[in-house]
Structure formats: C-alpha cells, structure tokens
C-alpha cells in the first residue's frame, strides 16, 4: 500500500535533513583545515601540515566508492531506512573522534592515525549516503513528484556546504584567533556529531519504502539479491549509463562550485573575501533552483533537462571561463558564475531520480551509488587537481576544453537514453 501524503512528507523531511547533516560534517573538515592541521601534524611548515591534512581528505574521498558498494548492498538487503541510519551513525562517530582526539603533542603519532580512522568512517558514510538517500527520496516521493522531491538531495548537499562556511564565519567573528586555533576548531565537529545523533533518532522513526517492501516479499521466489557481480553482469548497460551521465555533470559541478572559488582568486584576481562572497551568494541561488528544475522534470521529462545542460555546457563553458579571466567587477563575475550554475542545474536537480529510475528495486541502492561514486571520484574529486595542473603547465584553458569535452561525452548518453520518467523501473502499487 502506497504511503499517504503525511507519511511521504515526513519521510522527505527526515531523509533530507539527514543528508544536510552528512554534508555539513563532510565539508567542515575542509573549512577548518587551517585551524586543526597544526594539532595533528608535527611539522613546523604550514604547507606541509596542510598537505598532510589534504592527503587524509583525499583518503576519505577514495573511500566513497567502497562505502557506496558496502552500503548500497546493505540498503538493498536490509532496507533504505537501515542504510540511512548506519550512514549517519558512521558520520557521527567520525566527527566525534575528530572533536575529541588530543593533539600530536599529547598522544604523538596516534593523533594523525585517529584522524585517518575518522575520515575513513566519514568517507564510507558519504559514499553510502548518496545511494540510500537518492533511492529513499525517489521511492517515497510518488510517481508524479519524484523529480521535485528527489531534487532536495542537492538542496541539502549545498546547504551542508553553506552551513559549514557560516559556522566558520560565526566562530571567526565571535572568538579570538588564538582561541579558535587552540580549541574553537573542535566546536563544529562536536556540532556535527550532536546533529547526527538527532538525525539518527529521526531516521529510526521513518517509514520504509513500498518498493523495498515489495522487493523483500518477492525475494523468496528465487529472485537475485543485490551484489557487485549481479550489478555488472545483469545490469551492465545501466551501470555504464550512470557512470557516463555522471562524468560530465559531476565535473561541471565541481568546476563551477568547489574550484570556482580558487579560480576567482588565482586567475581573476579577486581577494579571498570577495571570492568567498561570490561563491556563497551563487551557491545559495543555485540551491533554490534545484526544486524548480526538479518539478519541471515531472512535467516535461528528465531527458530535456539533461540535454539542455549538455548542449549549454558544451557551448558556454569555455566562453564563461575565458570571460571570468578578465572580470574585475564582482557583480559581473557573480552573474557569470551564476550562468554556469544555472546550466549545471539541468544535471544536479534530477541526477538522483534518473539513476534510481534505471534500476529494479532489489539492486537500486547499489546501482545508484556505486557507479556514481566511481565517476565522482574519477572526475569530480580530481577536478581541482586537474585544473591546477593545467594552470601550472601554462595552458590553463586546457581545463576549460576538458570540462567541455566531458560534458559532450555525457550529452551523447543523454541523447541516446530513454526518458526515465516514462520508462521507470520504479513500480507503483
């Protein structure tokens, strides 16, 4: 029996709130690296400390495909709610470890070891969160509003990033630099751990999706269970489709959002403060665009939005970046960045629902999570590194062509695939 509107709304809020906390905890690490790095690494060289912290951040990123695999199978076999609950538990534990671990001067080499353990747990958590939350939100939304409600995954992802930045700004304005350096940096990790506990109890009270219940009841009839071999042997086309449709979209998202702040400083010449303001303002508007575009996909289909992103991304990525090179007015630069984010909205707003609609219920969480995590690690996670490599080699514009080319690859996939809104594997009662 399909859930009523009240149950659906509670489920969407619970799932979305948890996703926000997950991403807040994930981004707090990078937002406060300057403050906690000296406590975990003994070097007197600030750059060496930051590189060590960045290396551990990368380890957490590399754990995301493993988390997607393990947690995807777990969510398919034990329920979406169970997967969401385990994911937020891992994130809570990771944040609590960072908040409470003494510094290198107190416990020596065990300090960075504990930091590695914490980030491994958080990497597993974030990797598992995507598939479980994308599947849960999509299955709970109902046939006519899947695009709208599933878009809140990116709303909360961006919200978590913005919230981490806001906490940093508040602490910088209310605490002395010495206090923030000494112990204040522990506060956001503690906040994240407490919020994760709250979300844990919220998620325990959520209803399970009807799609999972149906798959569970049919499992005794000899139907296959979720697993890696099952995914790549029985659903190779869908798996490759998710990887390729993600490649251009996730690269564009990281290029237009995460890397853009560095680009505005290193290439455009804006101060760090102005670049942060542009980044925060455009991300806020970008966040508001997600449900609008998601709702539109419920009316016109998923495919038109993805094709629009693909065509606009191929045509305008290079001109936008080259225009930003010489931008001196913050408003003008902000409008250019906003144009880029408007383009990528055609992907971000509906990527979760498109992937969920490609797979049957018994393997859906794994099918959504693992190929996405692999593509995200290969293309999204390396975007900033590749961009800086191009700049260091003296051919910065090579990165613009790289982003354009990968969007073109994804565009080919969008043009060839069926519209998942009318060809969905999600079976309604």
N, C-alpha and C positions, 0 to 999 in steps of 0.2 A: 504493500500500500504506500503510495507516494506521501511524503510529509506535507502537513498543512503549511500555510504561509508563515505562521508564527514560529513554527519549528525551523523552517528554512531560514528565516531572518536571524534567529538566534544562532544557528549554525554558521551562517555567513559572517556574523559579527565575531563569533568565537574563533573561527578559522583565521579571519583577517587580523584580529588583534594579536593572535599568536605569531603570525607572520611578521608583524611590525616589531614585536619584541625580539624575534630571532635576528632580524636585520639590524636592529639597534645594537644588540650585543656584538654582532659581527663587525660593524663599522666603528664602534667605539675603540677598537684596537688601533686602527689606523689614525683615528682622530687624536688619540692621546699618546701615540708612539714617542713623540719628542719628550714627554714627561716621564714615562716609565722605563724607557730603554736604559738609562744610566743605572737603574736599580737592579737590572737583571744581567748586565754585561759589564765586566771589569775594566774594559779599555778606557783610557783617558781621551781617546779620539772620538768625538761626537759622531763623525761619519761612520766609523767602524761600528759603533753602537747601533746606529740607525740601520746599517746594512744587516747586522745580525737580527734585529727585530723584523726587518723586511723579509729576510730568509725564512723566518718562522711563520710570517704571514703567508708566504708562498707555500710552505708545507701544508698549512691549513687549507689553502686553495686546492692543492693536489689531492687532498683527502675527500674533496667533494664528490668525485665520481665513485669512490669506494662507498661513501655514505649513501649516494643515490642507489647503488646496487644493493647494499645490505638492507637499507630502509625501504627501498622500493619493493623488494621481495617480502619483507616483513609486513608492509601495509597491504599488499595483495593477499597475504595468507591470514593475517590476524585482524585486518580492518584498518580503514583510513584513520579512525579516531585513535587507535592504538599507535599507529605510526606517528601521528601528530604529537601524541603525549610523550613518546620516547624521544622524539626530536627536541622538544622543548626542555626535557629533563637533561639531556646531554649539554645543551646550551647553558642552562642554569649552572650545572656543575663546572663547566669551563670558565664561566665568568666568576664564579665564587673562588675558584682556585687562583685566578689572577689577582682578585681583590685581596686575598688573604696571604699569599705566598710572601715570606720575608725576602729581602733583597740579597744580592750576592755577598755583601759584606757580612751577612748573618749566617747564611747556610751554604755559601760557596757555590759550587757547580750545580747543586740541586736547584738553585733558583731558575736558571735557564732551562733545566730539564723539566721542571714543573710548568714553565711557560709553554714548552713544546707539547707536553701532555694536554694542557688546556686547549691549545689551538687545534690539536688533533681531534679532540672531542667536539669542538665547535665546527670544524670542517665536516666531520661526519654528520653533525646536526643539520647544518645548512644544506648539505647535499641531499639529505633525506627529506628536509622540509619542503623543498620545491615540488617534488613528485607527489608527496602526501597532500600538501595544501592545494596544489593545482587540481588534483583528482577530486579531493573533497569538495572544494568550492564549485567545481564544474558539475559534479554529480548531484549536489544539493540544490543547485540553482533552478532546476526545472528547464524544460526544453525551450521555452520562449524567452528566457532571460539569462541563458548561460554566458553569453558574451559580456553582458553588463556586470554580473556578479563576479565572474572569474577575473575581470579586469582589476578588481580590488587587490589582487595579489601584487601587482606592480605599484598600486597606490600605497600599499603598506610597506613594500620594499623601499620606495623612495622616502616614505615618511620616516622609516627607521634611520635612513641616512641623514635626513634633515634633523631629526631629533638628536642624534649623536652630535651634530655640529652645534645645535642650540645649547645642549648641556655644556659643551666646551666653552661657548661664548659666555654663558651664565657664570661658570666657575672662574673664568678669566676676569670677569668684571666684579666678582664678589670676594675673591680670595687673593692674597698676595702671591706673587710669583714663587716666593720661597716655600710657602705652604702648599701650593699646587705641585711644585717639584718634589716636595718631601712626602706628602701623603694624600693630597687632594685628588691626584690622578686615580686613586683607588675607588673614589666615590661612584663614578659612572659604571664601573664593573659591578659594584655592590647593588646599584640601582637595577642594572640588568638582571642580576641574579634574583632579586626580590620580585621584579616584574614577571620573570619566568616562572616563579613559584605560583603567582596569581594565575597566570595563563594555564599552568598545569592543572589547577583545580577547575578552571573554566572548561578546558578541553575534556576532562574526565566526565563532565556532565553533558557533553554534546551527544546528539543522536547519530547513529551510524547511518551511512547512506544506503538507500534501497538497492542501488546497483551492486554494492558489496554483498548485501544480504542475499540477493538473488544468486550471485555467483557462488556464495558459500553453500546455499541449499542445493545447487546443481553439482557441486564438487564431487559428491559421492557417485555420480553417474559415469565415472571414468574420465571426466574432463581433466586436461592437463593443469598442473599448478604453475605458478609464477616461478621463473628462474632464468638465469642468463642464457643457457643453451636453448630453452624454449623461446626466448625472445629473438635470438639471432637466427634460429632455424625455421621458426614458424611465422615470424613477422619481420623478415629482413628488409622488405620494401618500406614498411612503416618506420622501422628503426633508422634507416638511412635518410628517409624523408625528414624526420625530426632533426637529425644532425645537420643536414644541409639547409633546411629552412631556418635553423637557429644560427648557423655560422655568420651570415651577413647581418642578421638582426642584433645578435649579441655584440659583435664587433662594433657596429654602428652605435649601439647604446653606450658602450664603454668609451668609445672615441668622443662622442658628443657630450658625455656627462663626466665620468671619472677623469679622463685625460684632459678634458677641455680646460679645467682649472689651471693645470700646469702650462698648457698651450698659451693661455691668455697672459701668463707671466713671462714665460721663456721666449715666446715668439712675438706676441702682440705688444708686449712691453708694459702691461698694466701692473700696478702694485699687487701684492698678495691679498691685501684687504679688498681692493676693488674687484679682483678676480673672484674672490670668495663670495662677494655680494652678488656678482653677476651669476655665478654658479648656483647660489642658493635661490635667487629670485626665479631663474629659468626652470630649475628643478621643481619649484613649488607649482608653477603654472603647468608644467609637464605632468605633474601628479594629478592635477584637476582634469586634464584632458583624457585620462585613461578610461573612466566610466562612460564618458561621452562617446568615445570611439567604440568601446565595447558594446554599448547599447545600439549604436549604429549597425554594428555587425549582426545583431539579432534581426535587423530589418533587411539589410541588403546582402548579407552573407559575409563570411570571413575572407574569401578569396579576393574580392575587390579591394579590401583594405590592405592586404598583403601586397597585391600587385601595385597599388598606389605607392606604398613605401618603396618597393623595389624600383619602380620607374623614377620616382622623385629622388631616391637615394643615388641612383646611377647618374642622373642628370645634374644634381645640385651639390653633391658632397665636395667635389673639387672646387667649384666656384665659391662655396661658403667658406671653406678653409683658406683659400687664397685671399678672399676679401677680409677675413679676420687678421691676416698677417699684417695689414697696414691700418687696421682700425685703431683710432685714438679716442673716439667718443664712447663712453661706457654704454650709453643707451643704444647706439648703433650696433655695438658688439653684442649686447644683450639680445637685440632683435635677430641678429644673425644666428646666434646660438639657439634662440627660441625656434627659428625656422627649421634648424636641423632636428631639434627635439620633436617638433610637430611632424616632421617626416617619419621619424622612427616610431612614433605613436602607432602607426599602422601595423607595426610588428608587436610592440610591447603590450598593447592593450588586449590582444587576442591570442598571443602565443600559447598561453596555458590551455585555453579551451580548444584550440586547434589540435594540440598534441593529445589531449585527453580524448577527443572525439575520434582519433585514429585507431585506438586500441580497444579490444574487448575488456570487460570488467576484471577478469581473473588475472590479467597481466598489465593492467592500465597504469598503476602507480610506477612500476618498474619501467614500462615503455615510455612514460613521460619523463621520468627522472634521469635514467642512465644516459641515453643519447644526448639529452640536453646538457647534462653535466660534462660530458666529454667535449662537446662542441664549445661549451662555455669556457672550459679550461684551456682548450687549444687556441681559441680566437678571442674571447672576451678577456680572459685572465692575462693574456700576453699583449693586449692592445697597447698599453702604455710602454712596455719594454720595446716593442717593435717601433713605435712612433719615435722614441728617444734614440733608438739605433739609427733610424733613417736620418734624424736631425744631426746626430754625431758624425755621420758619414758625409754630411754636406749636401744630402739630397732629401731634405725634409718633405718635399712634395711627393716623394715616392710613397709615403704613408697615405696620402690622400687617394692615390691611384689604387693602393692596396685595399683600402676600405671600399672604394667604388667597385673594384673587381669582385670582392667577396659578396657585396650586395647583389651584383649581377648574377653570381652563381645561385644565390637564393632566389632571385627573380625567376630564373629558369624553372626552379622547383615549383614556385607559386603558380606559374603559367600552366604547368603540366598536371598538377594535382587537382583532385576533385574538391569542390567546396564542402568542407566538413559539416557545415550547418545542415545541409540537406542529405549528407551521406555519413551520418554519425554512427559510431559503434556503441553509443550510449543508448540503451534500450529503456524506454519509459514504460511504466505499467499502464 
